[in-house]
């Protein structure tokens, strides 16, 4: 968001801002938001949005791993927002997109058909996009 604001300074006056908010300001704002109220507000702005059509891919480090001589454990998971659950996860050995490609191979085509797969720029690789589209999904990376 910070990069977008800096790249589009002409939009700032319309938002009541003189300068782009920095990382700290955005982080503080996000921590103060009530997730349920935000979801309700976004539902009013985008009534056509269907969370049943959204899958989120994200990487996580397991808390407590990596102590002593043990390496830190990193997982990549695919979450179904409408179910509030993880559909699949894989251990990431190195770059996360490789673990995501493994997950895409394990997921049935029906699980991606018509879904929007959302992830961060760490998954922005042509091979990942091609695999999601091959299984009938659409991608949206942030």
Rosetta blueprint (number, residue, H / E / L):
1 X L
2 X H
3 X H
4 X H
5 X H
6 X H
7 X H
8 X L
9 X H
10 X H
11 X H
12 X H
13 X H
14 X H
15 X H
16 X L
17 X L
18 X L
19 X L
20 X L
21 X L
22 X L
23 X H
24 X H
25 X H
26 X H
27 X H
28 X H
29 X H
30 X H
31 X H
32 X H
33 X L
34 X L
35 X H
36 X H
37 X H
38 X H
39 X H
40 X H
41 X H
42 X H
43 X H
44 X H
45 X H
46 X L
47 X L
48 X L
49 X L
50 X L
51 X H
52 X H
53 X H
54 X E
55 X E
56 X E
57 X E
58 X E
59 X E
60 X E
61 X E
62 X L
63 X L
64 X L
65 X L
66 X L
67 X L
68 X L
69 X L
70 X L
71 X L
72 X L
73 X L
74 X E
75 X E
76 X E
77 X E
78 X E
79 X E
80 X E
81 X H
82 X H
83 X H
84 X L
85 X E
86 X E
87 X E
88 X E
89 X E
90 X E
91 X E
92 X L
93 X L
94 X L
95 X L
96 X H
97 X H
98 X H
99 X H
100 X H
101 X H
102 X H
103 X H
104 X H
105 X H
106 X H
107 X L
108 X L
109 X H
110 X H
111 X H
112 X H
113 X L
114 X L
115 X L
116 X E
117 X E
118 X E
119 X E
120 X L
121 X H
122 X H
123 X H
124 X L
125 X L
126 X H
127 X H
128 X H
129 X H
130 X H
131 X H
132 X H
133 X H
134 X H
135 X L
136 X L
137 X L
138 X E
139 X E
140 X E
141 X E
142 X L
